[in-house]
């Protein structure tokens, strides 16, 4: 039964991913002109001129003289075998450029998700159990401010504090000596030392809304008769709360993977640009601004796929963890 | 004491009950809204911000785009009210004049407060402007008594432009993008949500999948890609319209869900069934019978959607993909603060960020209060 549900959900992914690829393709097609005109303009800047034969050759290779659905088909069929095309700006295959950055983006998003849970869980439980206490009010206030402050503003303020009061530049993910080094434990440790700032910046708004959700859900559960029963039977207050109502109220935590991930990926783009992190964001922005379309398209597609997959994972986890959720 | 006060109370509640019994739904909603202190305060804040956007030319003391060479990065000046001259005390607003000092070695410019005062007056004369494009005037809310002098409540930016005036003008664009964007999402949300809830079945499945799809997309990369395809040479109003359109593409999903849920719940209510059995056309059932009972919910969802759009516009403009400079919005202003060197020199460039936070908070509280009040029969 459960396997059938999972299979069905995975099957549903196909049209979703298909739609995502169409959106990504249309987006990169939207600007006036095509890849080639941009490419020639780029070459023209460095006084290189392409002869007509090469232009025709390229035009044919990318199918630029054909209708748009043929172009889409060419793009997607090469994409399935892992060929994302060439980046005109970097003169490198796109796949060489994107993977490390996507890996770091994934790493950052995952770390932020863990941070969000680790912070929101205890504070949410505390706020609900000690409703209207000073701690609850403080948590609520910080939560509201967290929701209202744009990520990039928070990043800027933290950078400002870093520069003015600590005299250090807090941007980036690696120290200079590790920037181009091969992966090693020392580099991973260096990454950890830099990761906390973007994690805090990114995680704040998601944490704030999770706290609110956790608090509201737990408050609903705390008044239910089974809690009284357990208390009457003499269970200690801590175990009582942890064992029953918290587990029931935990559902939204799982389902948040679905909606937090799109927000994280979105937020990560802007935050990364402000903090100049070597993740997908800055390179994508640059690619979009210089109309480096294969590169930009690859990023839009990969980032969107990431969130679609996140949605799938959260749906499956929800069914696994809560027998009340019907899978049909 | 208690014996006398009890009947008094009961009479009062009795009156209250009678009032409640005959009150219209709007009256009930208003009463339950007023119980939320935070929401009421937020209503004032939002009202003030829209007031500012309507009258920003009048409220801003200076032309927001005019560079002043002599006041580059001038720090903010505080308004003082109590003026002591020769032992006598008067209430008269003034700011202290700032003197420009250039360090002889580093050539760095800094400002120092001098003892001279610049007196301000209400409804004084400042730079000329066109009031709503109708007539020309020089009257500003606050102006220096000597029109040749300038004052900077929020400091000045890298070209010496008055930040206060710029924030006021930015309020107009940022706050109205929220409104216009919400109007577009309103149409989309009601149309698609209504169709989905009213017809159910296959239409519902398709629209629900569409909403899920839109929700699963990471908005900012998509916006960036959309915005990057706009030619930057477009005139401001065209940019403004397209950015609003882009921004409103997320707002409708939440509204669509609310409308769908309500339609589903209401579809089999007695009054709807009665109307249908009476042979009322479908359009009339939807617009005359179902939508009016949704209005308060819709208004609440709209209020909660506005801050999302303000944040979206701010983010896009901040990255340089939204509105482009001569246009002034909070995001465009914050773009100036992108550079760590300029903000460490002039932290007052963060002020537009404060405006964003206040606006978003106010809309959130207002929306929360409205959502609770939207269902006055609920509790």
Interface residues (C-beta under 8 A of the other chain):
Chain A: X16 X19 X20 X23 X24 X27 X28 X30 X31 X32 X144 X145 X147 X148 X149 X150 X151 X152 X153 X156 X157 X159 X160 X163 X164 X169 X258 X259 X262 X263 X265 X266 X267 X269 X270 X273 X274 X284 X285 X288 X289 X291 X296 X299 X300 X303 X304 X306 X307 X308 X310 X311
Chain B: X212 X213 X215 X216 X217 X218 X219 X220 X221 X222 X224 X225 X226 X228 X229 X231 X307 X311 X314 X315 X318 X319 X320 X321 X334 X337 X338 X340 X343 X344 X347 X350 X353 X356 X357 X360 X361 X364 X365
